[in-house]
Amino acid sequence: CLASAEFNDLLYLGMGSSLYKMNGTGDGFTLIDNFPRVITALADFSDSNLYIALGLSEPYWYMSTAEALTRSTAAVSIFKYFTMVDAATPVLWGSDSVNSIRSNTNPINSGAAWSGQTTVDTSYYDITKLLSKSGALYIMKENRPYYLNSSGAVQSDLAPELEALKKSTDNGKNTVV
């Protein structure tokens, strides 16, 4: 699994359970730390932290610009994917099961509580990625892309022509907004 994010003006990569950053000369990577599970997502958030998702069986971590790592102790802390939606108030979105998402405006320990779950279609099709574009959240699943409308309701009419005729583990996974 490969996850990447630009954070603190550097490129960070999650490869397997290891977190790396590109060195100052741009010709190699430096190991930051190893985690107990495979890194499934990295997200730069507006609070100057990098959020590190470790799949659906291990709490997420976050890292400051000084590269201090902190394990989440939030009541809800298990996420597979993250993305920041840069709206009037920036929001970190995460997928906390194969078909549900939650949001938070201050996801550090002792910050705000995560929202209630929003269900995205059936659990038969897994979420494969979260994307953000122009202040909106897009949820890629094995069968088709979904999005949240302005009232926060899940919509499936974005690109119905992309619907997979059979269960596909990569439908929407490599989508670029």
Stockholm file with secondary structure:
# STOCKHOLM 1.0

chainA/1-177         CLASAEFNDLLYLGMGSSLYKMNGTGDGFTLIDNFPRVITALADFSDSNLYIALGLSEPYWYMSTAEALTRSTAAVSIFKYFTMVDAATPVLWGSDSVNSIRSNTNPINSGAAWSGQTTVDTSYYDITKLLSKSGALYIMKENRPYYLNSSGAVQSDLAPELEALKKSTDNGKNTVV
#=GR chainA/1-177 SS CEEEEEETTEEEEEETTEEEEECTTSSCEEEEEECSSCCCEEEEETTTEEEEECCTTSBCEEEETTCCEEECCSSSCBCSEEEEECSSSCEEEEEEETTEEEEESCCSTTSCCCCCCEECSCTTSCEEEEEEETTEEEEEESSCEEEECTTSCEECCSCGGGCCSSCCTTTTTTCCC
#=GC SS_cons         CEEEEEETTEEEEEETTEEEEECTTSSCEEEEEECSSCCCEEEEETTTEEEEECCTTSBCEEEETTCCEEECCSSSCBCSEEEEECSSSCEEEEEEETTEEEEESCCSTTSCCCCCCEECSCTTSCEEEEEEETTEEEEEESSCEEEECTTSCEECCSCGGGCCSSCCTTTTTTCCC
//
